[in-house]
Amino acid sequence: MESNMLNLIKVCPIVIISLSYCYLIHKFVSPGTKRLICLLPIIFLNLFIPLTFTSVHLTGTLGFFFAWLANFKLLLFAFNIGPLSSDSSISLTRFIALACLPIKIQQNPPKKHHQNLTNGSKNSDFETETKPTSKTSNTNTPFLQYAIKFVLLAILVKIYDYSDQIHPKIILGMYCFHIYFLLEIILAIVATLARTILGLELEPQFNNPILSTSLQDFWGRRWNLMVTSILRPTVYEPTLKAAKNIVGPKWAPLPAVFGTFVVSGLMHELILYYMGRLEPTLRMFGFFVFHGVCLTVEIALKRCFTARWQLPRFVSGFLTAGFVFATCFWLFLPEFIRCRLDVRAFEEYAALGVFVKNLSSKF
């Protein structure tokens, strides 16, 4: 625990210096191949950073922050697009925060933002639903909800002490909620710090994924919206543009959606490698490819039947939740168990408890 914390302290100034270099690049190097070449050393550095840690939680979190989100933002920045290029007068502090943290600045006014999302083809199939779902940009999740999820997470961790008396399938279901609660709490903490320090109004990272009524609703509007927002300009939109020349504008979103899930699967395999350091089996990749295929089929079926026939929301919600849980049990969670991430995570919880206890005793 102590070694990982010390390593984190050492990495912080390196990250600040490297992103300050990226900030200066846009002032002296024009967008395109030259800027991309100048940014490649920082992109490789971001891929290396998670490898310097041994903690499951730190490697997973930093892999997500740097190897995935930060690198994708820098790739967009190389061609003067994306969140790092949206404001030419952006300050250095805000640039660093947007580059390395999973945050997205709230668009003002919200109505205009919603209109941009619903108009045009670039978001029509990757994000929007045939029926409007609850808005994601009007309010932030109340503090009470995060507190409840933190308590539930603590209860789950305690229940694991009796896992030998619980059915394995129930344990897997608990893991699903564990991952969701942990990820949302981590992202909420980061967003709260960024909002407090920088004074930014940020968009939420989750939108009650348990209420999803379809795979399109789950992946496009409810689950980990930071990933959705970065995959759209880096993968979905370029693939959509290329596919229009091959299959036409009507069906171009289908290969664009599938290609987005392929890239997402590869990035999840990379993060899994950071956390487990074992040879990949590509089952994690298969989980996202399978969901990409199913979502593509769902979108095609909606185009054919939605206008004439729709399932009741409680039925579609039940089927969506059942499908997500079943595929997690089949492809997603076995990789965590194979890498012993559950065991190592529990060991880190215990080590953190001892560390906090020793630290408090000194004061």
N, C-alpha and C positions, 0 to 999 in steps of 0.2 A: 504493500500500500504506500509506504513512505517513498520508495524508489519511483513509483509511477507519478506521485505528486511532485517530486523534485524534477522529474523529467518534463512534466507539464510546465513547470515554471521556466525551464530552459527553452522549451519550444516556443513559448509565447513571444519573446523578442524576435526570434527568427521569423515567425509568421508576420509580425508587424513590419519588419524590414523588407521581407519579400513582397508583401502587398503594397508597401510604400513605393517600391520599385515599379510595380504594375501601375500604380497611380500616376507615376511620372511618365510612364511609357506613352500614354495617350496624348501627352503634350508635345512629344518629340517624334513619334513614329505614327505614320498614317495607318488607318485600318487596312487589313488584308494580310497577305502572306508574311510580310516583313514583321508586322506586329505579332503575329502568331509565333514566328520563330523566336522573337524576343521573350515571349511568355512561356515557351516550352520548358525552360529550366524550372520555373516556378510550378508548372503543372506536374513535372516529375517529382519535385520536392514534396508536393501535396500527396502524391501517391506513396511516398516513402514515410511520411510522418507517422501514420498509424502503426507501422512496423516497429517503431521504437518503444512501443508500450506493450505490456503483458496483460494488463487488466482487460477483462472481457468488455466491461462497460465503456472504458475509455477507447479501446480500439474500435468498437462498433460505432460509438458516437463520433470520434474524430474521422473515421473512415467515411461516414455519412457526410460530415461537415466539409471535409477537405477533398478527399479523393473523388467524391461525387458532386456535391452541390458547388463547391468553390471552383473545381476544375471546369464544370459545365458553364458556370458564369464567366470564367476567364476565356473559354473558347468562344462564347458569344461576344465578349468584350473585344476579342481580337478582330472581329469584323464590325465593331461599333454597333452592336445590337445587345438586347438583354438588359437586365436591371442595372448593371454597372455603367451603361451608356445612356440611360434614360435622362440623365441630368448632366449637362456639360459642365455645370458649375458646382458639382458635388464636392463636398469637403473631404479631406483625407480620412478623418475619423469615420464619417458615414460610409465612405468607400470601403474601408477595411471591414466595418460591421456587416455591410451588405454582401461582401465577398465571402466571408468565412462563417457567417451565421445563417441558420435556416429561417430567415425572416423575409417578408415581403411588405413593402410600404403600402398602406391603404390608399386606394385611388379616391380622389375627390373630384366631383361629388359622387357618391355611390351610385346614383341613378345612371350617370353617364357610363360608369364602369360596367354596370349590368347590361346597358344597351350595347356596349362593345362586345360583351361576351355572347350575346344572343344574335347579333348581326354577323353576317359573313359566314364562310364555311370553315374557317380555321379552328373554331371551337365547337362546331355544331355536333360532332359525334364524340369527340374526346372528352368533352366536359358537360354539355347540356343534356337534359332529360326531356322526353316527350311531354311529361307532366312537370310543372314547376315544383321544385323541392324547396325546402326552407332556405332562406338567404344565408350566405356565409359572410357577408361583409357588413351587416348592419350592427351587430353587437359582438362583443367578445364573450367567451364562455365565462360565467361568473366565477369568482374565487371559490365560492362554496362548492361548486362542482369539482374543481381541482382538489380541494381538501378532501372531499368524499372519495375521490379516486385514489388519493394518496393513502387514505385509511384502508380502502379495499386492497390496495397493493400490499400494505403491511400485513393485513390479515392473510392474504394469499401466501406470503413468505412464511408466516407462522404455521399455516396449515400444511405446508410441505414437510414439516417435521413428522407428520403422520402419514406420509405418502405411501408407506408400505401397507396401510390399511385401507387405501382408497383405490378404486378401479383405475387402471391405466388410462382409459379413455377420458375419465373425468379429470385426471391430471393433465392430459393434453388440452382439454378445454380450458383448464385453469391457466395453462401456459399462454393460450391465445389472449386471454384477458390481461395476463401479466405483461406481455409484450405491448399490448395496446396502451394500458395504463402507464407503463414506464416510458414509452416513447412520447406520449402526449405530455406527461409531466416534465420530461427533459426539455422538450421544445417550448413548453409554456414558460419554464424558468428562464430559458435563453431569451425568449421574446419579451418577458417582463423586464429583464435587465436592460435589453436594448431600448425598450420603450422608456424606461426610467432615465437612463443615462443620456440617450440621444434625443429624447422627446419625440419619437416617431409614433405615428398611429399605424399599427400593423394589422394585417389580415390574419385571421385565425388559421391554425395549422390543421385542425380537424373540425368536422361538422357532424357529430353524432353518427358515426358509421354504423352503429347497431340498428339505425332506423332506415338503412338502405332498402330500396325497393327493386333494385336490379344491379347487375354488375356495372353497368354504365354509371348508375347513380353512386355506387360504392367507390369505384376507382376514380371517377371524374370529378365528383363534387363533395365527397365526404372523407375519404381516407388520405391522410398525409398530403395535404394540398400543396406543400412546398415542393414535393416531387413532381406533382402534376404541373405546377407552374414553370418548372425548369425543363421538364421533358417536352413540353409543348413547343417552345421555340427551337430547341436543339435537335429534336428528332421528328416530332409529329408534323410540324409545318414544312420542313424541307422534304420529307417523304411524301406528304400530301401534294406538294407542288410537282414533284417528279412523277407521281402516280397519275396525275391528271392527264399527262401526255400519253399514258399507256392505256388506262382503262376508262378515262373520261372523268368529268367532275362528279358524276352521281355516285360512282363506286370507289373513287379515289380515297375517301376516308377509311375504307376497310383495310387496305395494306398499310396505311399510315398508323392506324391504331395497333395493328399487329406488330409493326416494326418498333413502335414505342415500347411494347411489352418485351420484345426481344432485348432491347437495350437495357430496360429495367432489370430483366433477369440476369444479364451479364454483370451489372453493377451490384446486385444483391449477392452474386457469387463472389465478387471481389471482397465485399464487406464480410461475408462469411469466412473467407480465407484469412482476412485480418484477424478475426476473432478466434478461429479454430486452428489456423496454421496446419491444416491437413490437406492432402490431395483432393481436389474437387471431384465430386461424383456427378455434377450437373443436375441433381434432383431439384435444387433450388431454382436453377435456370428453367427446368421443366415446369415447375409450378407456374411461373409467369408466362411462359409460352403457352401453356394449356389455358390459362385465363385469357390470354390474348386471342386464342382461337375461339373460345366460348363467347367472349365479348364481341368479336367480329361477327359471329353467327347471330348473336342477340340483336346487334344493330341492323343486320340484313333482314331479320324477321320483323323487327319493328317497322321497317320501311314498307313491308308487305302487308302487315296485319294490324298495326296499331290503330289506324284510322277506323277500322271496323270492329276490333275486339281487343279488350284489355283485361288482364287479371285484376281482381280487387287488390288494393294495396296491402292488406294484411296477408293475403295469400302470396303475392310476389315478394313481400318482405320476409316471410317465413322461408320461402324457397331460396332466396338470396343468401340469408344467414346460414341455412343448412348447407348450401353449396360451398360457401367460403370456409366454414368449419370443416367440412368433409375433405376438401382438397388440402387444407392446412394439415389435417391429421395424416393425409396420404403422402404429401410431398414436402411440405414446408418444415414442420416440426421435427420429423425424423433426422433432418440434417443438424438441427441444434443438439439433439440427443447424441448423434454420432460424434460430434465434436466436443461432447461433454460440457457444453456451454451452460446447461442448467446447474450441473454440479459446481462448476467454477464460479458461477454467479452467486450461488449460496455461500461459497467460501468467502467471496468478496464482501457479502453482506455481514458475515461474521467478523471479518477483519476490520470492516468499517466501524462496527460496533465497538470493538476493542480499541481502535484508534480514537474514536470520540470519547470513550471512557477514560483512556489515559490522558487525553488532552484536557478534558474537564477536570481531572484530578490535579493537574498542574496549576490550575487557576483557583 
